[in-house]
């Protein structure tokens, strides 16, 4: 593939700034078509972003002869169906996270990719962001020695919509796979996979404390990796605003690294010699670095750090975490 001509299925909010513009900025990449079920909104998006064609039917975009790769940015309930349709006609797919509603659907998507020969990528874009790569560099270079423990803390307040009963799709399991844990913790768990490899064992509890929606709203878990590294995480989505927290702490034999997953605060390295801070601002289009990797793989010039196999592993971990809650 010399040039990647993208079509977007689901040109909603996430595509406005985070991802959509990047498809026409990255070298050897262009956005040529978009689709949204609301024809007026699809047309408006195409006009504002200088996209030549728009559709209100996903099948029409998938079968557009000029489109040779597809970005699926719909809610997770349709990720598997749409990805499989695109893969079956031989078109590579870049799908939003989480990869699907559950690990079983991820496996179906992987099978379709293998049978068609068309690659499948997942939008876990932190694997390509400079700040997150800096943390990996600090670990790999031995700055904190052998890693012993990782702690994740993620606390978020209830939104006004959730209080009023006007629920966003992200807390409706039939649409999102789970609640905020699936939407937010998926990034954190995938990043641990990137740093340390696959999780081999999960011990976790999850509950719904506030009964504002049916999904889990509090989770506590431990995650074991092959080298006896243990990560722990606590997630609560019903705290007061002043207690909100976003922290990843990586503890090694010679020091520690602390960082946020979502707030782009400075990364802090602490050793016996003192503290160092590394500041990485949020990119204008946070998915652009990963999209560039995907384009480079499709054009034979590189390799994407996020793919279907790694994306499915994260879905397996999340399924394990909430398995007790769903019984």
Rosetta blueprint (number, residue, H / E / L):
1 X L
2 X L
3 X L
4 X E
5 X E
6 X E
7 X E
8 X E
9 X E
10 X L
11 X L
12 X L
13 X H
14 X H
15 X H
16 X H
17 X L
18 X L
19 X L
20 X H
21 X H
22 X H
23 X H
24 X H
25 X L
26 X L
27 X L
28 X L
29 X E
30 X E
31 X E
32 X E
33 X E
34 X E
35 X E
36 X L
37 X L
38 X L
39 X H
40 X H
41 X H
42 X H
43 X H
44 X H
45 X H
46 X H
47 X H
48 X H
49 X L
50 X L
51 X L
52 X L
53 X E
54 X E
55 X E
56 X L
57 X L
58 X H
59 X H
60 X H
61 X H
62 X H
63 X L
64 X L
65 X L
66 X L
67 X L
68 X L
69 X E
70 X E
71 X E
72 X E
73 X L
74 X L
75 X L
76 X H
77 X H
78 X H
79 X H
80 X H
81 X H
82 X H
83 X H
84 X H
85 X H
86 X H
87 X H
88 X H
89 X L
90 X L
91 X L
92 X E
93 X E
94 X E
95 X E
96 X L
97 X L
98 X L
99 X L
100 X L
101 X L
102 X L
103 X H
104 X H
105 X H
106 X H
107 X H
108 X H
109 X H
110 X H
111 X H
112 X H
113 X H
114 X H
115 X H
116 X H
117 X L
118 X L
119 X L
120 X E
121 X E
122 X E
123 X L
124 X L
125 X H
126 X H
127 X H
128 X H
129 X L
130 X H
131 X H
132 X H
133 X H
134 X H
135 X H
136 X H
137 X H
138 X H
139 X H
140 X H
141 X L
142 X L
143 X L
144 X L
145 X L
146 X L
147 X E
148 X E
149 X E
150 X E
151 X E
152 X E
153 X E
154 X E
155 X E
156 X L
157 X L
158 X L
159 X L
160 X H
161 X H
162 X H
163 X H
164 X H
165 X L
166 X L
167 X L
168 X L
169 X H
170 X H
171 X H
172 X L
173 X H
174 X H
175 X H
176 X H
177 X L
178 X L
179 X L
180 X H
181 X H
182 X H
183 X H
184 X H
185 X H
186 X H
187 X H
188 X H
189 X H
190 X H
191 X H
192 X H
193 X H
194 X H
195 X H
196 X H
197 X L
198 X L
199 X E
200 X E
201 X E
202 X E
203 X E
204 X E
205 X E
206 X E
207 X E
208 X L
209 X L
210 X L
211 X L
212 X L
213 X L
214 X L
215 X L
216 X L
217 X L
218 X E
219 X E
220 X E
221 X E
222 X E
223 X E
224 X E
225 X E
226 X L
227 X L
228 X L
229 X L
230 X E
231 X E
232 X E
233 X E
234 X E
235 X E
236 X E
237 X L
238 X L
239 X L
240 X L
241 X H
242 X H
243 X H
244 X L
245 X E
246 X E
247 X E
248 X E
249 X E
250 X E
251 X E
252 X E
253 X L
254 X L
255 X E
256 X E
257 X E
258 X E
259 X E
260 X L
261 X L
262 X L
263 X L
264 X L
265 X L
266 X L
267 X E
268 X E
269 X E
270 X E
271 X E
272 X L
273 X L
274 X E
275 X E
276 X E
277 X E
278 X E
279 X L
280 X L
281 X L
282 X L
283 X L
284 X L
285 X L
286 X L
287 X L
288 X H
289 X H
290 X H
291 X H
292 X H
293 X H
294 X H
295 X H
296 X H
297 X H
298 X H
299 X L
300 X L
301 X L
302 X L
303 X L
304 X L
305 X L
306 X L
307 X L
308 X H
309 X H
310 X H
311 X H
312 X H
313 X H
314 X H
315 X H
316 X H
317 X H
318 X H
319 X H
320 X H
321 X H
322 X H
323 X H
324 X H
325 X H
326 X H
327 X L
